[in-house]
Amino acid sequence: MIIVYSPDHALQEGRSELHDGKIVPCFESPRRAALVLAGIEAAGLGPVEAPQRFGLDPVRRVHAADYVAFLETAWGAWVAEHGDHDALPFTWLAPDMRRVLPDHIDGKLGYYAFDAGTPITAGTFRAAGVAADVALTGAHRLADGAPCAFALGRPPGHHAGRAHYGGYCFFNNAAIAAQALRDRGAARVAVLDVDYHHGNGTQEIFYDRGDVLFVSLHADPKQEYPYFLGFADETGSGAGEGATANYPLPFGTGWDTYAEALDHALGRIAAFGAEAVVVSLGVDAYKGDPISRFRLDTPDFAALGRRLAGLRRPTLLVMEGGYAVEAIGLNVVAVLRGFLDAA
């Protein structure tokens, strides 16, 4: 398996986030990717290569130009106003407010962000761009004929929408990769999101399109973050009607229940006729994850990998969540090893 990785992910290192009413150290940290890489190297899963540089044009294929420009300039504007500490919003648009972009950085943060858990730092824009390059490199390897690849990047991406960020995500790496596969000639692409949290950004980006199927297994949004998307009755709109499939699952979900939903989701992908599959690979469904309430164990992730391989499609796995840091390497390696054993 081709592994794409850059140490520049470490440029995104937030100091704190708002969680359960407290300011706490960020759950999403550079150590996550470092431990995954160490696990991959110890297991000898494949060559590790640096990403190509693609610039911002592929990013703008799924993200609004004004949003990309905001991320590029936000840190400088924040430091000029507030000094050298993490940029976090404190006010947001309510549904009955006018969506008018403010001039002041505090207003801009609330205009583009949807939570107070995603700090912008000095290295955010560079790290987010590198994470997109990591995913794009994997996508181009698939388009060139590779059967599978793993994009080991961070910050993660699946909560980032066309013009908003949150959930530790700035650029939607999986969506950018899926669009690149379309641009390289794949008529239909499927994005399967197995992160514990719903990929609200990916759904929003592709919701009115019929060429990209979005399928997600996640905690019920009536109970869990990000709360406002991910319900089973969200199936797409316009040309995208029927090209979104959500599988919200209750707290306490273990492998048997999860596997049943997964098999149904994989059936949807097969029936769709996807020529390539992008997997938003979060391993925060793990039983020991500090911000998850599912009960999957490490052997279950191996079974997940075997089922993914059963699609027999070119597959790009893109790193998303997973915050039980001591186990993250074991769980990601289990998925990749399961995939390779069954491929």
PEUR-V340064 format. One record per residue. PSI is psi in whole degrees, 0 to 359 (* if undefined). D_CENTER is the distance of its C-alpha to the mean C-alpha in whole Angstrom. Layout:
BEGIN
PSI;D_CENTER
PSI;D_CENTER
END
This chain:
BEGIN
134;20
129;19
125;17
129;16
145;15
135;17
349;18
350;18
331;14
350;17
339;18
104;15
85;17
149;18
327;21
160;20
163;19
121;20
125;20
39;22
8;25
151;25
116;24
162;22
148;21
134;17
326;15
111;12
162;15
333;16
331;17
307;14
324;14
320;17
325;18
314;16
317;18
320;21
319;20
316;20
320;23
326;25
349;24
46;25
346;22
172;22
143;23
124;20
155;20
153;20
154;18
162;20
128;20
352;19
191;20
352;18
316;19
330;16
318;14
351;17
336;17
343;14
145;14
143;18
323;20
326;21
315;18
317;17
322;21
311;20
326;18
330;20
354;23
317;22
315;22
319;26
323;27
313;26
320;28
327;31
322;31
345;30
182;30
74;28
164;25
139;22
116;21
140;20
159;21
357;24
145;25
161;23
132;24
160;25
331;26
12;29
157;29
137;29
83;26
125;28
119;26
162;28
328;30
143;29
323;26
319;26
322;26
321;23
315;21
338;21
322;21
339;18
157;16
7;16
174;16
27;18
13;15
82;14
139;17
132;17
182;19
328;21
6;19
309;16
318;16
313;17
319;14
320;12
322;14
320;14
320;10
319;11
322;14
312;13
319;10
321;13
316;16
318;14
318;15
329;18
319;19
314;19
333;20
359;23
355;24
140;22
334;21
157;18
156;16
120;13
101;11
82;11
162;10
154;9
157;8
183;5
343;4
348;3
349;6
124;8
190;11
322;13
39;15
157;14
164;11
173;11
35;9
6;9
139;7
305;10
139;9
92;6
318;6
318;6
320;8
318;10
318;11
318;12
322;14
321;16
321;17
315;18
335;20
2;21
353;23
121;21
324;22
135;20
141;16
139;14
117;10
119;10
114;8
12;10
150;8
326;11
145;10
140;10
70;7
324;10
317;9
317;8
314;11
320;13
320;13
9;14
328;16
23;20
140;19
357;21
347;20
116;16
128;16
122;13
131;13
133;11
128;13
169;13
143;15
122;18
348;17
341;21
336;20
152;17
140;14
11;13
319;16
3;17
162;15
13;15
154;18
336;20
3;22
106;19
7;20
168;20
156;22
231;25
341;24
4;21
126;23
357;22
16;19
133;16
117;17
140;16
79;17
132;17
149;19
161;21
144;21
1;22
128;21
188;22
319;22
312;24
318;23
315;19
324;21
315;23
320;20
315;18
321;21
318;21
318;18
326;19
322;22
320;20
317;19
316;22
330;24
334;22
34;23
135;20
344;21
154;17
133;14
125;10
119;9
99;5
90;7
142;7
26;11
6;12
1;14
144;16
337;20
10;20
135;17
344;18
32;16
154;16
29;19
175;18
30;20
148;19
171;21
316;20
332;22
326;20
327;17
319;20
323;21
313;17
319;17
320;21
321;20
318;17
332;20
345;22
336;21
45;22
151;20
128;19
127;15
121;12
127;10
126;7
131;7
243;4
184;7
107;11
4;14
85;17
321;17
337;20
355;19
321;15
316;17
317;19
319;17
315;14
323;18
317;19
311;16
318;17
318;21
318;21
311;19
322;22
330;25
350;24
*;24
END
